[in-house]
């Protein structure tokens, strides 16, 4: 379990939560909408998921720049 402790940073936790929320919106909530709203909700969920991945990438980039890549 100690191997995964390095991932318990605010960047990783926030990014994973944001990405998971985006997937839930895009895959579970969007089909409930009909008509013109469905593509918009799907797009919002996909952008939210990509935002979560971007947050993780920023966190990894900062950790590498600080020299603690381990």
C-alpha positions in Angstrom: 0.0 0.0 0.0 2.9 2.3 0.5 3.6 2.2 -3.2 0.3 4.0 -3.8 0.8 6.6 -1.0 2.7 8.9 -3.4 -0.5 9.2 -5.5 -2.5 10.5 -2.5 -1.7 14.1 -3.3 -4.3 16.9 -3.7 -3.5 16.9 -7.5 -4.1 13.2 -8.0 -7.1 13.1 -5.7 -8.7 16.1 -7.3 -7.9 15.0 -10.8 -9.3 11.5 -10.3 -12.5 12.9 -8.7 -12.9 15.4 -11.5 -12.4 12.8 -14.2 -14.7 10.4 -12.5 -17.4 13.0 -12.3 -17.0 13.8 -16.0 -17.4 10.1 -16.9 -20.4 9.8 -14.7 -22.0 12.8 -16.4 -21.1 11.8 -19.9 -22.0 8.1 -19.6 -24.7 7.9 -17.0 -26.5 11.3 -16.8 -26.4 12.2 -20.5 -28.6 9.3 -21.8 -31.3 10.5 -19.4 -31.5 13.8 -21.4 -33.3 13.9 -24.7 -33.3 16.0 -27.7 -30.8 18.8 -28.1 -29.7 18.7 -24.5 -28.0 15.2 -24.7 -25.0 16.2 -26.9 -24.4 19.2 -24.7 -24.4 17.2 -21.5 -22.2 14.6 -23.1 -19.7 17.3 -24.2 -19.7 18.8 -20.8 -19.0 15.5 -19.2 -16.2 14.8 -21.6 -14.6 18.2 -21.0 -14.9 17.6 -17.3 -13.1 14.3 -17.7 -10.4 15.9 -19.7 -10.1 18.6 -17.1 -9.5 16.0 -14.5 -6.7 14.4 -16.6 -5.2 17.9 -17.0 -5.2 18.4 -13.3 -3.3 15.1 -12.8 -0.8 16.2 -15.5 -0.2 19.5 -13.8 0.4 17.7 -10.5 2.9 15.3 -12.1 4.7 18.1 -13.9 5.1 20.0 -10.7 6.4 17.0 -8.9 9.0 16.3 -11.6 10.1 19.9 -11.6 10.6 19.8 -7.9 12.9 16.8 -8.4 10.8 14.2 -6.4 9.8 12.0 -9.3 10.0 8.9 -7.2 
